[in-house]
C-alpha cells in the first residue's frame, strides 16, 4: 500500500481544517473539554452537523444516490482524523455516518431509507447502539433482551449497558432475541428513544459526562416496521456494523495530540532530557504510527472493495495498545498536568484511553478473532 496522500486528499484535509477554524468557537477547548458527550458539544453538534452537510463534508463516502459525495473511504478517514483531533464536534453523530447509515443502505426498507438517511444526511437525527448487556458484553450472541412478535408489533423487555449517547439519541439500533439461543435467533430493531417504557440512566465515568448509560426496556412496543433486515437473521447486520465500527473512528488522532502536548510540557519543564522518558516517548510514537498504518491498511482494503477480514481486528488491537501506551506515559511522566484546568486536551486524551479496550469488542475478543481467523489456531474443545 502507498501511504502517500494525493494532492486531492491534501486539499480536502485543508478544506476541513478551514471549516473547523471558521465554525468552532474560539473557546472550544474550554467549553467542550474535548468531550463529545458533554451538554455543550451535543448542543453544538445539532447546528454543526447541518453546516457540514451544507459544505458536503458530512457523508463524503456515501453513494451519491443516497445523498453522499461518492468519494472513496480515504476521504471519510481524513474527515474522521480531523474531527477526532478536535474532540469530535459532531458529538456521537459520527456513529450515524460510520455504521448506522450504511446499515440502512444495505438492509433497510425503502421507507426506512427515506426517513433515516434523510435525517442523517441533514445532520438532524442521531443514534445509539443497544448491543451490550450486563451478562452479554463481548459475547453478543449470549444476549437475553427479548422482543416478542405479537403479529402486529414487537414487545421488548430487557436491558442494555455501556450504551454511548443513549440519553440524547433519537433512535436506538437495538439487538434483541426473537428466537432460540445463539446467533440464529437475533434480530435488529430501530427503536425511537422516546417510546413509552424506556428508562435511561447515565453511568458516571472517567471517559466523559454522558459517555455510557444503562437502558431498560419494560414492555416497550414498536411496530413491525421497526425491523431492520430479517427477523432471526440479524447477525448479518451485526457483522457489518461491527466491521465499520471497529475501524470507524481514528481515536489515535486525539490521543496523539494529547501525547504531543505531554511532550511539550516535559520540554518546558526540563523533564524530557531523561533518557528513560525519551525511550518511553519513542515507544509511544511507534505504537501510534503502527495504529495509524494498520488502520489505513484496512481503509485501503475498503477502497479496493475487499471484504472485511481479521486485519480489522489487528488494527483495532493496535489502536488499543497505542492508547494504553500513551495513557501510561502521561500517567508516569506528567501526572501533575493531566487534570489541570488549563489542560483540557491532555485530560481528554488520558481519560478516553480507558474505553478503547472495551468499546466495539473488548481487546481480548480482538485477540481471539485474530488467533482464529488470521493465525488459524485450533480452538480448545
WOJORA-V67463 format. One record per residue. N is the residue number from 0. RES is the residue in three letters. OMEGA is omega in degrees with one decimal (NA if undefined). Layout:
# WOJORA-V67463
((N/RES/OMEGA) (N/RES/OMEGA))
This chain:
# WOJORA-V67463
((0/UNK/176.7) (1/UNK/-176.3) (2/UNK/-178.9) (3/UNK/179.1) (4/UNK/177.3) (5/UNK/175.9) (6/UNK/178.9) (7/UNK/179.2) (8/UNK/179.0) (9/UNK/179.1) (10/UNK/178.6) (11/UNK/178.3) (12/UNK/-179.9) (13/UNK/177.7) (14/UNK/177.9) (15/UNK/178.0) (16/UNK/-179.7) (17/UNK/179.0) (18/UNK/177.9) (19/UNK/179.9) (20/UNK/-177.9) (21/UNK/-169.2) (22/UNK/175.5) (23/UNK/179.3) (24/UNK/-178.0) (25/UNK/-179.5) (26/UNK/-178.3) (27/UNK/-177.0) (28/UNK/-177.2) (29/UNK/-177.2) (30/UNK/-176.5) (31/UNK/-172.5) (32/UNK/-178.0) (33/UNK/179.7) (34/UNK/-175.3) (35/UNK/174.7) (36/UNK/-179.1) (37/UNK/178.6) (38/UNK/-177.5) (39/UNK/-176.5) (40/UNK/179.1) (41/UNK/178.5) (42/UNK/179.5) (43/UNK/-177.1) (44/UNK/-178.5) (45/UNK/175.8) (46/UNK/-177.2) (47/UNK/-179.2) (48/UNK/173.6) (49/UNK/175.9) (50/UNK/177.3) (51/UNK/178.9) (52/UNK/178.9) (53/UNK/-179.7) (54/UNK/-177.2) (55/UNK/-176.0) (56/UNK/-178.9) (57/UNK/-176.3) (58/UNK/-174.0) (59/UNK/-172.7) (60/UNK/178.5) (61/UNK/175.5) (62/UNK/-177.9) (63/UNK/-178.7) (64/UNK/177.2) (65/UNK/175.0) (66/UNK/-178.2) (67/UNK/-179.0) (68/UNK/179.6) (69/UNK/-179.0) (70/UNK/-179.8) (71/UNK/-175.6) (72/UNK/177.3) (73/UNK/177.2) (74/UNK/177.9) (75/UNK/-178.2) (76/UNK/176.7) (77/UNK/177.3) (78/UNK/-179.5) (79/UNK/179.4) (80/UNK/-177.5) (81/UNK/178.7) (82/UNK/-179.3) (83/UNK/177.6) (84/UNK/178.2) (85/UNK/179.5) (86/UNK/176.2) (87/UNK/178.1) (88/UNK/173.3) (89/UNK/-173.4) (90/UNK/-179.7) (91/UNK/176.0) (92/UNK/178.9) (93/UNK/178.2) (94/UNK/179.1) (95/UNK/-176.5) (96/UNK/-174.8) (97/UNK/-172.1) (98/UNK/-179.1) (99/UNK/-179.7) (100/UNK/177.7) (101/UNK/177.7) (102/UNK/176.9) (103/UNK/179.5) (104/UNK/-175.6) (105/UNK/-170.6) (106/UNK/-173.3) (107/UNK/172.8) (108/UNK/178.8) (109/UNK/179.1) (110/UNK/177.8) (111/UNK/178.5) (112/UNK/-178.5) (113/UNK/-176.7) (114/UNK/-169.8) (115/UNK/179.1) (116/UNK/176.4) (117/UNK/179.4) (118/UNK/179.7) (119/UNK/-176.4) (120/UNK/176.8) (121/UNK/-178.7) (122/UNK/-172.0) (123/UNK/-175.0) (124/UNK/175.7) (125/UNK/-171.2) (126/UNK/168.1) (127/UNK/-173.9) (128/UNK/-179.4) (129/UNK/-177.6) (130/UNK/-172.7) (131/UNK/177.4) (132/UNK/179.9) (133/UNK/-179.9) (134/UNK/179.7) (135/UNK/-179.7) (136/UNK/-179.6) (137/UNK/178.9) (138/UNK/-174.6) (139/UNK/-178.4) (140/UNK/179.7) (141/UNK/-176.7) (142/UNK/-177.0) (143/UNK/175.0) (144/UNK/-169.3) (145/UNK/173.8) (146/UNK/178.6) (147/UNK/176.1) (148/UNK/-176.9) (149/UNK/-175.3) (150/UNK/178.1) (151/UNK/-178.8) (152/UNK/170.3) (153/UNK/176.4) (154/UNK/-169.7) (155/UNK/175.0) (156/UNK/179.4) (157/UNK/-178.8) (158/UNK/176.1) (159/UNK/-179.0) (160/UNK/-178.2) (161/UNK/-173.6) (162/UNK/178.8) (163/UNK/172.6) (164/UNK/-173.9) (165/UNK/-175.3) (166/UNK/177.7) (167/UNK/177.5) (168/UNK/177.2) (169/UNK/-178.6) (170/UNK/172.9) (171/UNK/170.7) (172/UNK/-164.5) (173/UNK/174.9) (174/UNK/-179.4) (175/UNK/175.7) (176/UNK/176.8) (177/UNK/-179.4) (178/UNK/-178.3) (179/UNK/-179.3) (180/UNK/178.5) (181/UNK/-175.2) (182/UNK/-175.4) (183/UNK/-177.5) (184/UNK/-176.2) (185/UNK/-178.5) (186/UNK/177.4) (187/UNK/178.1) (188/UNK/175.9) (189/UNK/-169.5) (190/UNK/174.2) (191/UNK/-175.4) (192/UNK/176.5) (193/UNK/179.1) (194/UNK/179.9) (195/UNK/177.8) (196/UNK/178.5) (197/UNK/175.8) (198/UNK/-178.7) (199/UNK/176.9) (200/UNK/176.8) (201/UNK/173.9) (202/UNK/178.4) (203/UNK/-177.7) (204/UNK/177.7) (205/UNK/-171.9) (206/UNK/-177.4) (207/UNK/-173.1) (208/UNK/-179.0) (209/UNK/-176.0) (210/UNK/-176.1) (211/UNK/-174.2) (212/UNK/162.4) (213/UNK/177.4) (214/UNK/-178.0) (215/UNK/-179.1) (216/UNK/-177.3) (217/UNK/-177.5) (218/UNK/178.7) (219/UNK/-175.7) (220/UNK/176.5) (221/UNK/-179.3) (222/UNK/178.5) (223/UNK/179.6) (224/UNK/176.8) (225/UNK/-178.4) (226/UNK/174.5) (227/UNK/-173.9) (228/UNK/-178.5) (229/UNK/177.2) (230/UNK/179.9) (231/UNK/179.7) (232/UNK/-176.6) (233/UNK/-176.9) (234/UNK/175.9) (235/UNK/176.0) (236/UNK/-179.5) (237/UNK/-178.0) (238/UNK/179.6) (239/UNK/-179.1) (240/UNK/-177.8) (241/UNK/178.1) (242/UNK/179.5) (243/UNK/-176.4) (244/UNK/-174.1) (245/UNK/170.7) (246/UNK/-180.0) (247/UNK/-178.7) (248/UNK/178.6) (249/UNK/-177.4) (250/UNK/179.9) (251/UNK/-178.3) (252/UNK/177.7) (253/UNK/178.2) (254/UNK/-179.1) (255/UNK/178.7) (256/UNK/177.7) (257/UNK/177.8) (258/UNK/179.5) (259/UNK/177.9) (260/UNK/176.9) (261/UNK/178.1) (262/UNK/178.9) (263/UNK/-179.2) (264/UNK/178.5) (265/UNK/179.2) (266/UNK/-179.4) (267/UNK/-176.2) (268/UNK/174.5) (269/UNK/-176.9) (270/UNK/-173.1) (271/UNK/-179.4) (272/UNK/-180.0) (273/UNK/-177.7) (274/UNK/176.6) (275/UNK/177.7) (276/UNK/179.9) (277/UNK/179.6) (278/UNK/178.2) (279/UNK/178.4) (280/UNK/178.9) (281/UNK/178.4) (282/UNK/177.8) (283/UNK/179.4) (284/UNK/179.0) (285/UNK/179.6) (286/UNK/178.7) (287/UNK/177.7) (288/UNK/-180.0) (289/UNK/179.6) (290/UNK/179.4) (291/UNK/-178.1) (292/UNK/-179.3) (293/UNK/176.2) (294/UNK/179.0) (295/UNK/176.4) (296/UNK/177.1) (297/UNK/178.9) (298/UNK/176.8) (299/UNK/177.0) (300/UNK/178.0) (301/UNK/179.4) (302/UNK/-177.5) (303/UNK/176.2) (304/UNK/179.2) (305/UNK/177.4) (306/UNK/178.4) (307/UNK/179.2) (308/UNK/-174.4) (309/UNK/176.4) (310/UNK/175.6) (311/UNK/178.8) (312/UNK/177.5) (313/UNK/-179.4) (314/UNK/179.3) (315/UNK/-179.3) (316/UNK/177.0) (317/UNK/178.1) (318/UNK/177.1) (319/UNK/-177.1) (320/UNK/176.8) (321/UNK/179.1) (322/UNK/-179.5) (323/UNK/178.4) (324/UNK/179.8) (325/UNK/178.1) (326/UNK/179.3) (327/UNK/-179.5) (328/UNK/-178.8) (329/UNK/179.4) (330/UNK/-178.3) (331/UNK/-167.7) (332/UNK/175.7) (333/UNK/-176.5) (334/UNK/-178.5) (335/UNK/-178.7) (336/UNK/-171.3) (337/UNK/-176.6) (338/UNK/175.1) (339/UNK/-176.1) (340/UNK/-177.1) (341/UNK/179.0) (342/UNK/-177.8) (343/UNK/179.4) (344/UNK/-179.7) (345/UNK/-178.9) (346/UNK/-178.9) (347/UNK/179.6) (348/UNK/-179.9) (349/UNK/-175.2) (350/UNK/-176.3) (351/UNK/-180.0) (352/UNK/-178.0) (353/UNK/-172.6) (354/UNK/-169.7) (355/UNK/179.4) (356/UNK/-179.5) (357/UNK/-175.6) (358/UNK/177.7) (359/UNK/-179.6) (360/UNK/-175.8) (361/UNK/-179.4) (362/UNK/-180.0) (363/UNK/176.6) (364/UNK/178.0) (365/UNK/179.3) (366/UNK/177.8) (367/UNK/-179.4) (368/UNK/177.5) (369/UNK/-178.7) (370/UNK/-176.8) (371/UNK/-169.1) (372/UNK/178.8) (373/UNK/-178.0) (374/UNK/178.2) (375/UNK/179.6) (376/UNK/-179.5) (377/UNK/177.0) (378/UNK/176.9) (379/UNK/179.2) (380/UNK/NA))
